[in-house]
């Protein structure tokens, strides 16, 4: 079992996050291969990461830790497409129209992201300092009014809070000398077949209500009405 400590430095003067981690080898009955456990402590939270990739050095432990932290990038991309570009609502139930909607949304998101990068380059800031929700909110009104979004953001971006310091943290990994890096072996399998645990089918559930063997008697007919004498 080995362990190290490091820092994740915040952007725009934000506080640093102390990160301590250690790693060791573990085994699980459902897995026929060697597993590695990486434990990381960030602030008061503790993360336990299990991987089948080899973790024998500090660089490999850092790679597992940062790979797990980057998992939210794709989740944030999905969230952006759904909330900002309306992909949470389908235009139609037909497959052809659904594919067209996805293509249009992806093209629109790519164009807005490219414009966002251009704004950040002209403003001399990080792309995440450009608020994407506010930028998407003002963009249709600017285009309808015939204004250039780039000029408007550079002029009124700070007063309208489109340009503001980002709360994201910039991850600073330790500098690893090139001579400490080991190239991948030529016979390394990069794509592995998924291994799923097969469970035995559950037995059929018995009905809680017992069927009665007696037949329900037919309702008796009411007696014929008697006429008054």
Beta strands, then each sheet from edge to edge (+ up, - down):
strand 1: 2-8
strand 2: 17-26
strand 3: 35-42
strand 4: 45-51
sheet 1: 1+ 2- 3+ 4-
end
